[in-house]
């Protein structure tokens, strides 16, 4: 995963409502009306959050009539998890060379 893609996902995950939406979607596909039942949000506000989640590809959307159905995009989530797991602090033991050049 590119760093820019990971940054967009980090930004998307930086909102409690979007994190809660993802937690709900881990249980399976949900339509917008079912999601709204779990939040004190207006429909336009939910649409805004869903746009952010779909734009970064964490969530897939499928339109059925007038209703959108949402699911977790497992491939994106797995790629993001690998990216985060690659941030290994055991590799950062080297000290800065500028302190040795005095």
Order of alpha helices (4+ residues) and beta strands (2+ residues): alpha-alpha-beta-alpha-alpha-beta-beta-alpha
